[in-house]
Amino acid sequence: MGRRPKPTMVKKLEGNPGKRPLNGEEMQPKAGIPDPPEVLKLDLVALAEWESVAPEFAGMGVLTRLDATALAAYCMACARWKRAEELISEQGILIEEPTPSGFRQRKNPAFTIWKESLQQMRMWAVEFGMTPAARSRIRIEKAERKDPLEEFLQRTAPGERVN
């Protein structure tokens, strides 16, 4: 199967290190902040995460209406992770369970939810470039700035007076 192809926008941000022709016909949806999906409106923790990260992504031009479900999945995983963390803090990693002969300790089921949610968060975080490692793979080519005086002199025609 091989590696998943990188989106053209990511290749452009990286400077197209492979120098292969870019896909000029790749779908380019309009950037902006989509409305949060209805499922997030039922979970205030997930909705708060959406309201925290969506403007950041929109400001970078990487969030579109098509990304709403993927970002919602990240936000829901984040909310589950936070709730599981609270339960673990309250109850501990090990909990006591009654047995016919008394009690035994076993792993808190919230720990499994915590771990699975963290894995889901990490997967979505990488997709959206939310981790330092994911961001380190993207290099943005900066336009070379000219000297302001040089720019001004280039705008005036030779022999033209400047007032």
C-alpha positions as CSV (number, residue, x, y, z in Angstrom):
1,M,0.0,0.0,0.0
2,G,2.8,2.4,0.7
3,R,2.8,5.8,2.4
4,R,-0.3,8.0,2.3
5,P,0.2,10.8,-0.2
6,K,0.8,14.3,1.2
7,P,-1.7,17.0,0.4
8,T,-0.4,19.5,-2.2
9,M,-0.7,22.3,0.3
10,V,1.7,20.5,2.7
11,K,4.1,19.9,-0.2
12,K,4.0,23.6,-1.0
13,L,4.6,24.5,2.6
14,E,7.6,22.2,2.7
15,G,9.0,23.7,-0.4
16,N,8.3,20.5,-2.5
17,P,11.6,18.8,-1.4
18,G,11.1,15.9,-3.9
19,K,10.8,18.5,-6.8
20,R,8.1,16.2,-8.4
21,P,5.3,17.9,-10.2
22,L,2.5,19.1,-7.9
23,N,-1.1,18.1,-8.4
24,G,-2.7,21.3,-9.7
25,E,-6.1,19.7,-9.8
26,E,-6.3,18.6,-6.1
27,M,-9.5,19.7,-4.5
28,Q,-8.9,22.9,-2.5
29,P,-11.9,23.7,-0.3
30,K,-12.4,27.2,1.0
31,A,-10.7,27.9,4.3
32,G,-12.7,29.1,7.2
33,I,-14.3,28.1,10.5
34,P,-17.2,25.7,10.0
35,D,-20.1,25.5,12.4
36,P,-19.4,22.8,15.1
37,P,-21.3,19.6,14.4
38,E,-24.4,19.1,16.5
39,V,-22.8,16.3,18.5
40,L,-20.4,18.8,20.0
41,K,-23.2,21.0,21.2
42,L,-24.2,18.1,23.5
43,D,-20.7,18.0,25.2
44,L,-19.5,21.3,26.6
45,V,-16.0,20.0,27.2
46,A,-15.6,19.0,23.5
47,L,-17.3,22.3,22.4
48,A,-14.8,24.3,24.5
49,E,-11.9,22.5,22.8
50,W,-13.4,23.2,19.4
51,E,-13.7,26.9,20.3
52,S,-10.1,26.9,21.5
53,V,-8.5,25.3,18.4
54,A,-10.7,26.1,15.5
55,P,-9.8,29.8,15.3
56,E,-6.1,28.9,15.4
57,F,-6.5,26.5,12.4
58,A,-8.6,29.0,10.5
59,G,-5.9,31.7,11.1
60,M,-3.4,29.4,9.4
61,G,-5.8,28.7,6.5
62,V,-5.9,24.9,7.2
63,L,-9.5,24.5,8.4
64,T,-12.4,24.1,6.0
65,R,-16.0,22.9,6.2
66,L,-14.8,19.5,5.1
67,D,-12.6,19.2,8.2
68,A,-15.5,19.7,10.7
69,T,-16.0,16.0,11.4
70,A,-12.3,15.3,11.8
71,L,-11.8,18.2,14.2
72,A,-15.0,17.2,16.1
73,A,-13.5,13.7,16.4
74,Y,-10.4,15.2,17.9
75,C,-12.5,17.4,20.3
76,M,-14.6,14.4,21.4
77,A,-11.5,12.3,22.1
78,C,-10.0,15.2,24.1
79,A,-13.2,15.5,26.2
80,R,-13.2,11.7,26.9
81,W,-9.5,11.9,27.8
82,K,-10.2,14.8,30.2
83,R,-13.1,13.0,31.9
84,A,-11.1,9.8,32.3
85,E,-8.2,11.8,33.8
86,E,-10.6,13.3,36.3
87,L,-11.8,9.8,37.3
88,I,-8.3,8.5,37.6
89,S,-7.4,11.5,39.8
90,E,-10.4,10.8,42.0
91,Q,-10.3,7.0,42.2
92,G,-6.6,6.1,41.4
93,I,-5.2,3.9,38.7
94,L,-6.1,0.8,40.8
95,I,-9.5,0.3,42.2
96,E,-10.8,-2.3,44.7
97,E,-13.3,-4.9,43.5
98,P,-15.3,-7.2,45.7
99,T,-14.6,-10.9,45.4
100,P,-16.2,-13.9,47.3
101,S,-13.1,-13.9,49.5
102,G,-12.8,-10.2,50.1
103,F,-11.4,-7.5,47.8
104,R,-8.8,-7.4,45.1
105,Q,-7.2,-4.5,43.2
106,R,-7.5,-4.2,39.5
107,K,-6.8,-1.5,36.9
108,N,-9.3,1.3,36.9
109,P,-11.4,1.0,33.6
110,A,-11.0,4.7,33.2
111,F,-7.3,4.1,32.5
112,T,-8.2,2.2,29.4
113,I,-10.5,5.0,28.2
114,W,-7.8,7.5,29.0
115,K,-5.2,5.6,27.0
116,E,-7.5,5.0,24.0
117,S,-8.6,8.6,24.0
118,L,-5.0,9.8,24.2
119,Q,-4.1,7.6,21.2
120,Q,-7.1,9.0,19.2
121,M,-6.1,12.6,20.2
122,R,-2.5,12.0,19.1
123,M,-3.6,10.6,15.7
124,W,-5.9,13.6,15.0
125,A,-3.3,16.0,16.4
126,V,-0.7,14.8,13.9
127,E,-3.3,15.1,11.1
128,F,-3.9,18.7,12.0
129,G,-0.2,19.5,12.7
130,M,-0.8,20.1,16.4
131,T,2.3,18.4,17.7
132,P,5.8,19.8,17.6
133,A,7.0,16.8,15.6
134,A,4.2,17.3,13.0
135,R,5.0,21.0,12.7
136,S,8.7,20.3,12.4
137,R,8.1,18.4,9.1
138,I,6.5,21.5,7.6
139,R,8.8,24.2,6.4
140,I,7.2,27.5,5.2
141,E,9.2,29.3,2.6
142,K,9.4,32.9,3.6
143,A,9.4,35.6,0.9
144,E,12.7,37.5,0.8
145,R,12.1,41.0,2.0
146,K,13.6,43.8,0.0
147,D,15.1,46.9,1.5
148,P,12.3,49.5,1.9
149,L,14.4,52.2,0.3
150,E,15.1,49.9,-2.6
151,E,11.4,49.2,-3.0
152,F,10.6,53.0,-3.0
153,L,13.3,53.8,-5.5
154,Q,12.0,51.1,-7.9
155,R,8.5,52.6,-7.8
156,T,9.7,56.0,-9.0
157,A,10.5,56.4,-12.6
158,P,14.0,57.8,-13.5
159,G,13.9,61.5,-13.7
160,E,10.6,61.7,-11.8
161,R,10.5,64.1,-8.9
162,V,9.4,62.9,-5.5
163,N,7.7,65.5,-3.3
